[in-house]
Every structure is written in structure tokens, then in C-alpha cells.
């Protein structure tokens, strides 16, 4: 298989790799690939950083209680209202 095809195969496992959901064998195979493939390392590092930034920003923001109440009322989500 050419390098590009191998990279495409590896890309399909990235989410599971980052989430810790790969089998040990697949994890080792991906990490071996990452040692030799700068392009794939960039993709993995970018994906990890994107997730990290999203989590940090999400933790900072919260919806004020009055806004939640209006939103739930508007969407007819009575079960979620106080």
C-alpha cells in the first residue's frame, strides 16, 4: 500500500485514538505510523488542540438561568424547567 493510502487508513482511527478507544494493537500501529509521518502528526496535534480549546471555551461559558428558563419554555421542554 502506498503511503497516502496508509495515511487514509490511519485517519479513520484518529477519533478513537484521541478518545482512548483503540485496541492496544491499533494504538501501537497508529503511533508507529505517527513516528514516521509528519503530516499525520500535524493532523493529530491539530485535532487534540481543537478539542482542548473547545473544552476550555465551553467550560467558561454558561447560560444565565433566566435565559435557560425562556429557552426551555419556548421549546416546550417543561421537564427541564425548574
N, CA, C and O atoms as CSV, one atom per row, in Angstrom:
chain,resi,resn,atom,element,x,y,z
A,1,UNK,N,N,0.854,-1.180,0.000
A,1,UNK,CA,C,0.000,0.000,0.000
A,1,UNK,C,C,0.892,1.233,0.000
A,1,UNK,O,O,1.895,1.274,0.712
A,2,UNK,N,N,0.535,2.232,-0.790
A,2,UNK,CA,C,1.355,3.444,-0.816
A,2,UNK,C,C,1.141,4.247,0.465
A,2,UNK,O,O,0.191,4.013,1.212
A,3,UNK,N,N,2.042,5.195,0.701
A,3,UNK,CA,C,2.000,5.981,1.942
A,3,UNK,C,C,0.683,6.729,2.093
A,3,UNK,O,O,0.128,6.784,3.191
A,4,UNK,N,N,0.174,7.307,1.005
A,4,UNK,CA,C,-1.074,8.065,1.062
A,4,UNK,C,C,-2.249,7.172,1.486
A,4,UNK,O,O,-3.091,7.576,2.289
A,5,UNK,N,N,-2.290,5.948,0.930
A,5,UNK,CA,C,-3.349,5.019,1.313
A,5,UNK,C,C,-3.261,4.626,2.773
A,5,UNK,O,O,-4.278,4.479,3.450
A,6,UNK,N,N,-2.036,4.457,3.256
A,6,UNK,CA,C,-1.841,4.119,4.666
A,6,UNK,C,C,-2.294,5.277,5.558
A,6,UNK,O,O,-2.926,5.062,6.592
A,7,UNK,N,N,-1.967,6.490,5.153
A,7,UNK,CA,C,-2.409,7.669,5.907
A,7,UNK,C,C,-3.938,7.727,5.958
A,7,UNK,O,O,-4.511,7.998,7.013
A,8,UNK,N,N,-4.587,7.479,4.845
A,8,UNK,CA,C,-6.051,7.497,4.817
A,8,UNK,C,C,-6.630,6.458,5.759
A,8,UNK,O,O,-7.620,6.717,6.444
A,9,UNK,N,N,-6.016,5.282,5.797
A,9,UNK,CA,C,-6.464,4.242,6.730
A,9,UNK,C,C,-6.312,4.712,8.177
A,9,UNK,O,O,-7.199,4.503,9.005
A,10,UNK,N,N,-5.195,5.340,8.464
A,10,UNK,CA,C,-4.923,5.813,9.824
A,10,UNK,C,C,-5.884,6.927,10.222
A,10,UNK,O,O,-6.301,6.996,11.378
A,11,UNK,N,N,-6.238,7.791,9.289
A,11,UNK,CA,C,-7.121,8.915,9.594
A,11,UNK,C,C,-8.480,8.435,10.103
A,11,UNK,O,O,-9.121,9.111,10.907
A,12,UNK,N,N,-8.909,7.282,9.636
A,12,UNK,CA,C,-10.189,6.744,10.071
A,12,UNK,C,C,-10.206,6.324,11.528
A,12,UNK,O,O,-11.276,6.101,12.094
A,13,UNK,N,N,-9.033,6.214,12.146
A,13,UNK,CA,C,-8.956,5.767,13.540
A,13,UNK,C,C,-8.632,6.900,14.513
A,13,UNK,O,O,-8.538,6.669,15.718
A,14,UNK,N,N,-8.463,8.105,14.010
A,14,UNK,CA,C,-7.996,9.200,14.870
A,14,UNK,C,C,-8.934,9.533,16.023
A,14,UNK,O,O,-8.471,9.721,17.149
A,15,UNK,N,N,-10.206,9.610,15.780
A,15,UNK,CA,C,-11.137,9.948,16.865
A,15,UNK,C,C,-11.061,8.916,17.977
A,15,UNK,O,O,-10.994,9.260,19.157
A,16,UNK,N,N,-11.071,7.651,17.589
A,16,UNK,CA,C,-10.968,6.596,18.600
A,16,UNK,C,C,-9.627,6.656,19.320
A,16,UNK,O,O,-9.555,6.410,20.524
A,17,UNK,N,N,-8.571,6.981,18.593
A,17,UNK,CA,C,-7.240,7.098,19.204
A,17,UNK,C,C,-7.228,8.212,20.247
A,17,UNK,O,O,-6.761,8.013,21.368
A,18,UNK,N,N,-7.733,9.361,19.884
A,18,UNK,CA,C,-7.741,10.507,20.799
A,18,UNK,C,C,-8.644,10.239,21.995
A,18,UNK,O,O,-8.342,10.667,23.109
A,19,UNK,N,N,-9.750,9.534,21.770
A,19,UNK,CA,C,-10.680,9.213,22.854
A,19,UNK,C,C,-10.214,8.035,23.698
A,19,UNK,O,O,-10.826,7.721,24.719
A,20,UNK,N,N,-9.125,7.379,23.277
A,20,UNK,CA,C,-8.624,6.221,24.018
A,20,UNK,C,C,-9.413,4.957,23.744
A,20,UNK,O,O,-9.417,4.038,24.563
A,21,UNK,N,N,-10.084,4.901,22.593
A,21,UNK,CA,C,-10.945,3.776,22.291
A,21,UNK,C,C,-10.367,2.734,21.341
A,21,UNK,O,O,-11.083,1.826,20.920
A,22,UNK,N,N,-9.099,2.845,20.999
A,22,UNK,CA,C,-8.496,1.856,20.096
A,22,UNK,C,C,-7.997,0.657,20.873
A,22,UNK,O,O,-7.644,0.756,22.049
A,23,UNK,N,N,-7.975,-0.473,20.196
A,23,UNK,CA,C,-7.347,-1.645,20.792
A,23,UNK,C,C,-5.861,-1.350,20.941
A,23,UNK,O,O,-5.328,-0.510,20.216
A,24,UNK,N,N,-5.187,-2.016,21.856
A,24,UNK,CA,C,-3.746,-1.780,22.013
A,24,UNK,C,C,-2.964,-1.998,20.714
A,24,UNK,O,O,-2.000,-1.282,20.443
A,25,UNK,N,N,-3.374,-2.974,19.919
A,25,UNK,CA,C,-2.671,-3.255,18.663
A,25,UNK,C,C,-2.817,-2.098,17.676
A,25,UNK,O,O,-1.837,-1.659,17.075
A,26,UNK,N,N,-4.041,-1.611,17.517
A,26,UNK,CA,C,-4.272,-0.487,16.608
A,26,UNK,C,C,-3.605,0.785,17.118
A,26,UNK,O,O,-3.095,1.584,16.333
A,27,UNK,N,N,-3.611,0.965,18.410
A,27,UNK,CA,C,-2.960,2.127,19.003
A,27,UNK,C,C,-1.464,2.109,18.688
A,27,UNK,O,O,-0.904,3.128,18.284
A,28,UNK,N,N,-0.820,0.965,18.868
A,28,UNK,CA,C,0.602,0.843,18.554
A,28,UNK,C,C,0.858,1.086,17.071
A,28,UNK,O,O,1.820,1.763,16.705
A,29,UNK,N,N,0.000,0.536,16.220
A,29,UNK,CA,C,0.170,0.716,14.772
A,29,UNK,C,C,0.067,2.193,14.403
A,29,UNK,O,O,0.859,2.694,13.605
A,30,UNK,N,N,-0.900,2.882,14.978
A,30,UNK,CA,C,-1.058,4.306,14.685
A,30,UNK,C,C,0.135,5.096,15.223
A,30,UNK,O,O,0.651,5.977,14.535
A,31,UNK,N,N,0.570,4.796,16.422
A,31,UNK,CA,C,1.718,5.509,16.990
A,31,UNK,C,C,2.992,5.243,16.192
A,31,UNK,O,O,3.820,6.139,16.030
A,32,UNK,N,N,3.152,4.028,15.696
A,32,UNK,CA,C,4.299,3.729,14.829
A,32,UNK,C,C,4.227,4.570,13.555
A,32,UNK,O,O,5.232,5.110,13.094
A,33,UNK,N,N,3.032,4.668,13.002
A,33,UNK,CA,C,2.844,5.470,11.802
A,33,UNK,C,C,3.152,6.940,12.085
A,33,UNK,O,O,3.797,7.608,11.276
A,34,UNK,N,N,2.694,7.442,13.229
A,34,UNK,CA,C,2.897,8.847,13.575
A,34,UNK,C,C,4.376,9.194,13.753
A,34,UNK,O,O,4.786,10.328,13.504
A,35,UNK,N,N,5.170,8.222,14.181
A,35,UNK,CA,C,6.607,8.463,14.335
A,35,UNK,C,C,7.254,8.852,13.011
A,35,UNK,O,O,8.184,9.658,12.976
A,36,UNK,N,N,6.756,8.277,11.930
A,36,UNK,CA,C,7.370,8.475,10.614
A,36,UNK,C,C,6.605,9.417,9.690
A,36,UNK,O,O,7.088,9.734,8.603
A,37,UNK,N,N,5.431,9.868,10.097
A,37,UNK,CA,C,4.606,10.659,9.193
A,37,UNK,C,C,4.272,12.021,9.817
A,37,UNK,O,O,3.390,12.140,10.668
A,38,UNK,N,N,4.994,13.022,9.369
A,38,UNK,CA,C,4.802,14.377,9.893
A,38,UNK,C,C,3.391,14.890,9.615
A,38,UNK,O,O,2.780,15.528,10.472
A,39,UNK,N,N,2.874,14.611,8.420
A,39,UNK,CA,C,1.538,15.107,8.064
A,39,UNK,C,C,0.478,14.583,9.030
A,39,UNK,O,O,-0.379,15.339,9.488
A,40,UNK,N,N,0.539,13.302,9.335
A,40,UNK,CA,C,-0.450,12.722,10.246
A,40,UNK,C,C,-0.263,13.254,11.672
A,40,UNK,O,O,-1.241,13.455,12.392
A,41,UNK,N,N,0.989,13.482,12.080
A,41,UNK,CA,C,1.234,14.074,13.404
A,41,UNK,C,C,0.602,15.454,13.487
A,41,UNK,O,O,0.021,15.810,14.513
A,42,UNK,N,N,0.709,16.229,12.422
A,42,UNK,CA,C,0.100,17.565,12.405
A,42,UNK,C,C,-1.412,17.447,12.554
A,42,UNK,O,O,-2.025,18.211,13.300
A,43,UNK,N,N,-2.010,16.501,11.855
A,43,UNK,CA,C,-3.467,16.312,11.937
A,43,UNK,C,C,-3.872,15.931,13.356
A,43,UNK,O,O,-4.822,16.493,13.901
A,44,UNK,N,N,-3.160,14.982,13.960
A,44,UNK,CA,C,-3.483,14.539,15.324
A,44,UNK,C,C,-3.316,15.695,16.310
A,44,UNK,O,O,-4.195,15.940,17.136
A,45,UNK,N,N,-2.202,16.397,16.225
A,45,UNK,CA,C,-1.965,17.509,17.151
A,45,UNK,C,C,-2.987,18.618,16.980
A,45,UNK,O,O,-3.425,19.217,17.963
A,46,UNK,N,N,-3.369,18.896,15.748
A,46,UNK,CA,C,-4.383,19.916,15.489
A,46,UNK,C,C,-5.736,19.493,16.053
A,46,UNK,O,O,-6.450,20.302,16.646
A,47,UNK,N,N,-6.077,18.238,15.868
A,47,UNK,CA,C,-7.353,17.731,16.388
A,47,UNK,C,C,-7.368,17.797,17.917
A,47,UNK,O,O,-8.362,18.215,18.511
A,48,UNK,N,N,-6.276,17.389,18.548
A,48,UNK,CA,C,-6.195,17.447,20.010
A,48,UNK,C,C,-6.318,18.889,20.505
A,48,UNK,O,O,-7.024,19.155,21.477
A,49,UNK,N,N,-5.641,19.803,19.845
A,49,UNK,CA,C,-5.688,21.211,20.259
A,49,UNK,C,C,-7.087,21.787,20.067
A,49,UNK,O,O,-7.560,22.556,20.903
A,50,UNK,N,N,-7.746,21.424,18.981
A,50,UNK,CA,C,-9.112,21.885,18.728
A,50,UNK,C,C,-10.049,21.410,19.831
A,50,UNK,O,O,-10.867,22.183,20.330
A,51,UNK,N,N,-9.932,20.153,20.208
A,51,UNK,CA,C,-10.772,19.602,21.277
A,51,UNK,C,C,-10.484,20.319,22.587
A,51,UNK,O,O,-11.402,20.680,23.322
A,52,UNK,N,N,-9.206,20.523,22.873
A,52,UNK,CA,C,-8.814,21.212,24.108
A,52,UNK,C,C,-9.382,22.631,24.149
A,52,UNK,O,O,-9.931,23.050,25.168
A,53,UNK,N,N,-9.253,23.362,23.061
A,53,UNK,CA,C,-9.779,24.730,23.015
A,53,UNK,C,C,-11.292,24.758,23.180
A,53,UNK,O,O,-11.832,25.621,23.871
A,54,UNK,N,N,-11.968,23.820,22.550
A,54,UNK,CA,C,-13.421,23.744,22.671
A,54,UNK,C,C,-13.827,23.483,24.119
A,54,UNK,O,O,-14.753,24.111,24.633
A,55,UNK,N,N,-13.129,22.553,24.775
A,55,UNK,CA,C,-13.469,22.226,26.158
A,55,UNK,C,C,-13.220,23.402,27.089
A,55,UNK,O,O,-14.015,23.654,27.995
A,56,UNK,N,N,-12.127,24.123,26.876
A,56,UNK,CA,C,-11.818,25.286,27.711
A,56,UNK,C,C,-12.871,26.366,27.511
A,56,UNK,O,O,-13.374,26.929,28.483
A,57,UNK,N,N,-13.208,26.657,26.268
A,57,UNK,CA,C,-14.203,27.688,25.986
A,57,UNK,C,C,-15.581,27.289,26.503
A,57,UNK,O,O,-16.320,28.128,27.019
A,58,UNK,N,N,-15.929,26.011,26.367
A,58,UNK,CA,C,-17.235,25.550,26.835
A,58,UNK,C,C,-17.345,25.665,28.346
A,58,UNK,O,O,-18.408,25.987,28.877
A,59,UNK,N,N,-16.246,25.400,29.034
A,59,UNK,CA,C,-16.262,25.469,30.493
A,59,UNK,C,C,-16.429,26.914,30.972
A,59,UNK,O,O,-16.998,27.146,32.039
A,60,UNK,N,N,-15.947,27.871,30.208
A,60,UNK,CA,C,-16.031,29.280,30.587
A,60,UNK,C,C,-17.449,29.821,30.456
A,60,UNK,O,O,-17.875,30.670,31.239
A,61,UNK,N,N,-18.161,29.331,29.476
A,61,UNK,CA,C,-19.466,29.896,29.171
A,61,UNK,C,C,-20.578,29.113,29.861
A,61,UNK,O,O,-20.579,27.882,29.888
A,62,UNK,N,N,-21.496,29.848,30.403
A,62,UNK,CA,C,-22.697,29.209,30.917
A,62,UNK,C,C,-23.881,30.112,30.585
A,62,UNK,O,O,-23.749,31.330,30.470
A,63,UNK,N,N,-24.997,29.499,30.441
A,63,UNK,CA,C,-26.197,30.246,30.086
A,63,UNK,C,C,-26.830,30.750,31.381
A,63,UNK,O,O,-27.045,29.970,32.309
A,64,UNK,N,N,-27.125,32.027,31.450
A,64,UNK,CA,C,-27.778,32.572,32.642
A,64,UNK,C,C,-29.114,31.855,32.882
A,64,UNK,O,O,-29.803,31.488,31.929
A,65,UNK,N,N,-29.474,31.659,34.146
A,65,UNK,CA,C,-30.702,30.925,34.479
A,65,UNK,C,C,-31.965,31.463,33.802
A,65,UNK,O,O,-32.805,30.681,33.356
A,66,UNK,N,N,-32.105,32.778,33.721
A,66,UNK,CA,C,-33.304,33.342,33.097
A,66,UNK,C,C,-33.359,33.011,31.602
A,66,UNK,O,O,-34.436,32.774,31.054
A,67,UNK,N,N,-32.215,32.997,30.957
A,67,UNK,CA,C,-32.165,32.657,29.532
A,67,UNK,C,C,-32.541,31.187,29.342
A,67,UNK,O,O,-33.273,30.850,28.412
A,68,UNK,N,N,-32.047,30.319,30.212
A,68,UNK,CA,C,-32.410,28.898,30.146
A,68,UNK,C,C,-33.917,28.718,30.287
A,68,UNK,O,O,-34.543,27.985,29.522
A,69,UNK,N,N,-34.488,29.398,31.276
A,69,UNK,CA,C,-35.926,29.283,31.513
A,69,UNK,C,C,-36.727,29.698,30.276
A,69,UNK,O,O,-37.671,29.011,29.885
A,70,UNK,N,N,-36.351,30.813,29.666
A,70,UNK,CA,C,-37.057,31.281,28.467
A,70,UNK,C,C,-36.875,30.307,27.311
A,70,UNK,O,O,-37.815,30.039,26.563
A,71,UNK,N,N,-35.669,29.783,27.170
A,71,UNK,CA,C,-35.389,28.828,26.103
A,71,UNK,C,C,-36.222,27.556,26.279
A,71,UNK,O,O,-36.862,27.087,25.338
A,72,UNK,N,N,-36.207,27.004,27.495
A,72,UNK,CA,C,-36.983,25.784,27.749
A,72,UNK,C,C,-38.480,26.020,27.549
A,72,UNK,O,O,-39.181,25.166,27.005
A,73,UNK,N,N,-38.960,27.168,27.984
A,73,UNK,CA,C,-40.379,27.486,27.811
A,73,UNK,C,C,-40.716,27.605,26.328
A,73,UNK,O,O,-41.732,27.080,25.874
A,74,UNK,N,N,-39.882,28.278,25.596
A,74,UNK,CA,C,-40.113,28.475,24.155
A,74,UNK,C,C,-40.104,27.160,23.396
A,74,UNK,O,O,-40.844,26.989,22.427
A,75,UNK,N,N,-39.262,26.228,23.841
A,75,UNK,CA,C,-39.140,24.939,23.159
A,75,UNK,C,C,-40.092,23.887,23.740
A,75,UNK,O,O,-40.061,22.721,23.348
A,76,UNK,N,N,-40.937,24.322,24.680
A,76,UNK,CA,C,-41.892,23.412,25.315
A,76,UNK,C,C,-41.196,22.230,25.973
A,76,UNK,O,O,-41.628,21.086,25.833
A,77,UNK,N,N,-40.128,22.512,26.683
A,77,UNK,CA,C,-39.376,21.474,27.394
A,77,UNK,C,C,-39.658,21.588,28.889
A,77,UNK,O,O,-38.759,21.869,29.681
A,78,UNK,N,N,-40.887,21.371,29.255
A,78,UNK,CA,C,-41.315,21.523,30.641
A,78,UNK,C,C,-40.531,20.643,31.604
A,78,UNK,O,O,-40.311,21.037,32.749
A,79,UNK,N,N,-40.105,19.463,31.169
A,79,UNK,CA,C,-39.375,18.554,32.047
A,79,UNK,C,C,-38.049,19.136,32.511
A,79,UNK,O,O,-37.523,18.713,33.541
A,80,UNK,N,N,-37.501,20.089,31.784
A,80,UNK,CA,C,-36.201,20.652,32.118
A,80,UNK,C,C,-36.287,21.951,32.894
A,80,UNK,O,O,-35.281,22.465,33.382
A,81,UNK,N,N,-37.508,22.481,33.005
A,81,UNK,CA,C,-37.684,23.722,33.738
A,81,UNK,C,C,-37.697,23.449,35.221
A,81,UNK,O,O,-38.000,22.338,35.657
A,82,UNK,N,N,-37.369,24.463,35.994
A,82,UNK,CA,C,-37.364,24.328,37.465
A,82,UNK,C,C,-38.754,24.136,37.984
A,82,UNK,O,O,-38.949,24.004,39.192
